[in-house]
Amino acid sequence: MKPTDFSKHLTDFFTKYLTHERGLSSNTVVSYRDTFVLLITFIEREKRIKPEKLELTSITKKLIVEFLDWLQSQRGSSIATRNQRLGAIHSFFKYVQYQRPDALYEYQQIMSIQIKKVNKPLMSYLTIDGIRLLLKQPDVSTKKGRRDLALLSLLYDTGARVQEIIDLTPAVIRFNKPATILLKGKGDKSRVVPLLDDQVNILKQYMAERKLLEPFANQYPLFANSYHQKLTRAGVTNILLKYVKKAREETPDLIPEKISCHSLRHSKAMHLLQAGINLVYIRDILGHVSVQSTETYARADANLKRAALEKAYVNVKPAEAPDPIWIGNSELKEWLNSF
C-alpha cells in the first residue's frame, strides 16, 4: 500500500521536527500525538475516511472546526483543552506549509482558526491552616500513609507541578546542607528548589523505609504504587482528593470547594507572596519563564491589595469645616430672619 502525503508529513513532524528541530519535551510530544489520534479517529468515524487513505487535501478549515466542536460536544472537552488541540494542529500546518507550498492558502486558512476565549476560573488555594489540616490527614502509622504525607508535603513545599513530582527519582535529591531537589519542568527546563528541614526529615524517613537511599535505587520512581510503578496524574489526584474529603469533614471552612493538585502549587506561591518574598524568587521556585506569570498571584490576593492601598493611603478629605458664623450669634440670626 502506497503511503499517503498526510502519513509521510505527520511522521516527519513527530520524528524529525518536534524532537530534533524544536527540541520539545516528551510530555509535549505526547500531547501533540494525542491530538492527532483524536483527529484521525474523528475523520474515520464522522467522515468515513480510513487512516490509510487520509490525504492532506481532505483536511480543510471546515473539517478542523467541526473536529474542535466534536471535542466539546461529544467528548466533553473543556475550552482550554480545545485550544490546546488547536495549538498542536496549528504547529503541524506551520510545518507543512514549508513542505507543500503549493497548498499554502488552505494551510493558512487552517492556521487562521482562532482560539476560543475562556473565562479563567478563580484561583483555588488553601490557607496555611488549610495546608496544616490537609497534611494532618494521612495515617502515618501505616506505610501508605507515610508515603502520602511525603508526597503531599513535597508537592506543597516545592510548589511543583504534578508531572514534576511524578517524574522524580532519588538521584535528584541532595540531603547535604543546604538540601535541594532538582525539578524538571515544561520544555525539559530544570530548576533547583531548596528543601526545608521538616520536609527533609519526612522525606528521609520515607526513603529509608523504602530503601530509596541505596545507590541501586537512584533511578527508581520516588513515589510508586503497589506495583512499584511510578504514580500517574490520576493516581496523585485520587490520593489528594481522599485527604481533601477527610479534611473537609473535619473543618469545612478551611477547604475550598474545588481543590486539585495544582491548588497546592497555587497555595505555596500565595504563602510565599504573603510572607513578603520577592516575585523574582517565587518565579524561580515555580519555574515560570517570565515574572509576568508569577504576578498572577499578586493580582489574586485581595488582602495584599488592601494592604498596599492602606500603605499608600493619603487623607485627601478636607478638614472638617468650621460652624457657620451665625451659629451662636443671636443678633445675626434675628437679622437674617427679618428678610
C-alpha positions in Angstrom: 0.0 0.0 0.0 1.4 3.4 -1.0 1.7 5.8 1.9 -0.3 9.0 1.8 1.2 12.5 1.9 -0.5 13.0 5.3 1.1 10.0 6.8 4.5 11.0 5.5 4.4 14.6 6.8 2.9 13.6 10.1 5.6 11.0 10.7 8.3 13.6 9.8 6.6 16.1 12.0 6.9 13.9 15.0 10.2 12.1 14.4 12.2 14.9 12.9 10.7 18.3 13.5 9.3 18.2 17.1 12.1 16.3 18.7 15.2 17.3 16.7 14.5 20.7 15.3 12.2 22.1 18.0 13.6 20.0 20.9 10.2 19.8 22.6 9.8 17.8 25.8 8.4 14.3 25.7 5.3 15.4 27.5 4.6 18.0 24.8 5.1 15.5 22.1 2.7 13.1 23.8 0.1 15.8 24.0 0.5 16.5 20.2 0.3 12.8 19.5 -3.0 12.5 21.4 -4.4 15.4 19.3 -3.7 13.6 16.1 -5.0 10.3 17.4 -8.3 12.1 18.1 -8.3 13.9 14.8 -7.8 10.7 12.9 -10.5 9.0 15.0 -12.9 11.8 14.2 -12.3 11.7 10.5 -12.7 8.0 10.4 -15.9 8.0 12.4 -17.6 11.1 11.1 -16.2 11.4 7.6 -15.8 7.7 6.8 -12.2 8.2 5.7 -9.9 5.4 6.8 -6.5 6.5 8.2 -4.6 4.7 5.4 -6.5 6.7 2.8 -6.3 10.1 4.5 -4.7 12.8 2.3 -3.8 16.4 3.2 -6.4 17.6 0.8 -9.1 16.0 3.0 -8.2 18.3 5.9 -9.8 21.7 5.5 -10.6 24.6 7.7 -14.2 23.5 7.9 -13.2 20.0 8.9 -10.9 21.2 11.7 -13.7 23.5 13.1 -16.0 20.5 13.1 -13.4 18.5 14.9 -13.0 21.1 17.6 -16.7 21.3 18.1 -16.8 17.5 18.3 -14.2 17.5 21.0 -16.5 19.7 23.1 -19.9 18.3 22.3 -19.1 14.6 22.0 -16.0 14.2 24.3 -16.9 16.8 26.8 -13.5 18.6 26.4 -13.1 22.0 28.1 -12.4 25.2 26.1 -8.8 25.1 27.4 -8.4 21.5 26.0 -9.9 22.5 22.7 -7.5 25.4 22.5 -4.6 23.1 23.3 -5.6 20.7 20.5 -5.9 23.6 18.1 -2.4 24.7 19.0 -1.0 21.3 18.0 -2.8 21.5 14.7 -1.5 25.0 14.1 2.0 23.8 14.7 1.6 20.9 12.3 0.4 23.1 9.4 3.0 25.7 10.1 5.5 22.9 9.5 3.7 21.5 6.4 3.4 24.9 4.6 7.2 24.8 4.0 7.0 21.2 2.8 4.0 21.8 0.5 3.9 25.4 -0.6 1.5 24.6 -3.4 -1.3 24.3 -0.9 -0.2 27.3 1.2 -3.6 29.1 1.0 -5.5 26.2 2.5 -3.0 25.7 5.3 -3.1 29.4 6.1 -6.9 29.1 6.3 -6.5 26.4 9.0 -3.9 28.5 10.8 -6.4 31.4 10.8 -8.8 29.5 13.2 -8.9 31.5 16.4 -8.6 30.1 19.9 -11.8 30.3 21.9 -12.0 32.8 24.7 -12.1 31.1 28.0 -13.1 32.7 31.3 -10.4 32.0 33.8 -11.8 30.4 37.0 -10.9 32.0 40.3 -7.6 30.7 41.7 -8.2 28.0 44.2 -5.7 27.7 47.1 -5.5 26.8 50.7 -4.6 29.0 53.7 -1.7 28.0 55.9 -4.2 26.5 58.3 -5.8 24.6 55.4 -2.5 23.1 54.4 -1.8 22.1 58.1 -5.2 20.4 58.2 -4.7 18.6 54.9 -1.2 17.3 55.9 -2.6 16.1 59.2 -5.0 13.6 57.5 -2.6 10.8 56.3 -2.4 7.9 58.8 1.4 7.9 59.5 1.1 4.6 61.4 0.8 2.9 58.0 3.3 2.6 55.2 0.9 4.0 52.6 0.0 6.9 54.9 3.7 7.8 55.3 4.1 7.8 51.5 1.1 10.0 51.1 2.4 12.5 53.7 5.8 12.7 51.9 4.1 13.1 48.6 1.6 15.8 49.5 4.1 17.8 51.7 6.7 17.7 48.9 4.1 18.8 46.3 3.3 21.8 48.5 6.7 22.7 49.8 8.4 22.7 46.3 5.4 24.3 44.5 5.9 21.6 41.9 3.6 20.6 39.1 2.1 17.2 39.5 4.1 15.8 36.5 7.3 17.1 38.0 6.6 15.1 41.2 5.6 12.0 39.2 8.9 12.1 37.3 11.2 12.4 40.4 13.8 9.8 41.2 16.0 9.6 44.3 19.0 10.8 42.2 17.7 14.4 42.1 17.6 14.9 45.8 20.6 16.3 47.8 20.4 16.0 51.6 23.7 17.7 52.2 23.0 21.2 53.6 21.6 23.2 52.1 19.2 20.3 51.0 17.8 20.7 47.5 15.8 18.9 44.9 16.1 19.2 41.1 12.8 19.5 39.3 12.4 19.2 35.5 9.6 21.3 34.3 7.9 22.3 31.0 10.2 22.1 28.0 12.6 20.0 30.0 13.8 23.1 31.8 15.3 22.2 35.2 15.4 24.2 38.4 16.8 23.6 41.8 14.5 24.2 44.8 15.6 24.3 48.4 14.1 21.8 50.9 13.3 22.9 54.5 14.4 20.9 57.5 10.9 19.5 58.3 10.5 18.4 54.7 14.0 16.8 54.7 13.1 14.7 57.8 9.8 13.5 56.3 11.5 12.6 53.0 14.5 10.9 54.6 12.3 8.6 56.8 10.1 7.8 53.8 13.0 7.0 51.5 14.9 5.0 54.2 11.8 2.8 54.8 11.5 2.1 51.0 15.3 1.6 50.6 15.4 4.5 48.2 18.5 5.9 49.8 20.5 2.9 48.4 22.7 3.6 45.3 20.9 0.9 43.3 17.6 2.8 43.7 18.9 6.1 42.2 16.7 5.8 39.1 13.6 4.3 40.8 10.5 6.3 40.9 10.5 8.4 44.1 6.7 7.8 44.5 5.4 4.4 43.3 2.1 2.5 43.5 1.8 -1.0 45.0 3.1 -2.5 41.7 6.3 -0.5 42.1 5.4 1.7 39.1 5.6 5.4 39.2 2.3 7.1 40.1 0.1 8.6 37.4 -1.5 12.0 37.4 -4.8 10.4 38.1 -3.2 8.4 41.0 -1.8 11.5 42.7 -5.2 13.3 42.2 -7.0 10.4 43.9 -4.6 10.5 46.8 -5.1 14.2 47.3 -8.9 14.1 47.0 -9.1 11.3 49.6 -7.5 13.6 52.2 -9.3 16.7 51.0 -12.6 14.9 51.7 -11.4 13.9 55.2 -10.1 17.4 55.9 -13.4 19.0 54.7 -15.4 16.7 57.0 -13.3 17.9 59.9 -13.2 21.6 59.2 -15.3 22.6 56.1 -14.4 26.3 56.2 -10.7 25.7 55.6 -11.1 23.6 52.5 -12.3 25.3 49.3 -15.0 23.6 47.2 -12.6 22.9 44.3 -9.2 21.6 45.0 -6.7 20.0 42.6 -3.0 19.1 42.7 -2.3 22.5 41.1 -4.0 24.1 44.1 -1.1 23.1 46.3 1.2 24.9 43.9 -1.0 28.0 44.0 -1.1 27.7 47.8 2.7 27.7 48.0 3.0 30.7 45.7 0.4 32.7 47.7 2.1 31.9 51.0 5.5 33.0 49.7 4.0 36.2 48.4 2.2 36.9 51.7 5.4 36.3 53.5 7.0 39.2 51.5 9.2 37.0 49.2 10.2 38.9 46.1 8.3 37.9 42.9 11.6 37.1 41.1 12.4 34.4 43.7 8.9 33.0 43.6 9.2 32.9 39.8 12.4 30.8 40.1 10.9 28.4 42.6 7.9 27.8 40.5 9.8 27.6 37.2 7.9 30.3 35.4 9.6 31.6 32.2 8.5 35.2 33.0 7.8 37.1 36.2 4.5 38.1 34.5 3.2 34.6 35.1 4.0 34.9 38.7 2.3 38.3 39.0 -1.0 36.4 38.7 -0.7 35.6 42.4 -0.2 39.2 43.4 -3.3 40.1 41.4 -5.3 37.3 43.1 -4.6 38.2 46.7 -7.3 40.7 47.9 -5.6 41.1 51.3 -2.3 42.1 49.7 -4.2 44.6 47.5 -5.9 46.1 50.6 -2.6 46.3 52.5 -0.9 48.1 49.5 -3.8 50.6 49.3 -3.6 51.2 53.0 0.1 51.7 52.9 -0.2 54.2 50.1 -3.3 55.9 51.6 -3.2 59.7 51.8 -6.0 61.6 53.5 -7.3 63.9 50.8 -10.7 64.7 52.5 -11.0 68.4 53.5 -10.7 69.2 57.2 -14.0 69.5 58.9 -15.5 72.9 58.0 -16.0 75.4 60.8 -19.5 76.2 62.0 -21.3 79.0 60.0 -20.7 82.4 61.6 -24.3 82.8 62.6 -24.2 79.8 64.9 -24.2 81.2 68.4 -24.8 84.8 67.1 -28.3 85.6 68.1 -28.3 89.1 66.7 -27.1 88.0 63.3 -29.7 85.2 63.2 -32.5 87.7 64.0 -31.3 90.0 61.3 -31.3 87.1 58.8 -34.8 86.0 59.8 -36.1 89.6 59.2 -35.8 89.0 55.4 
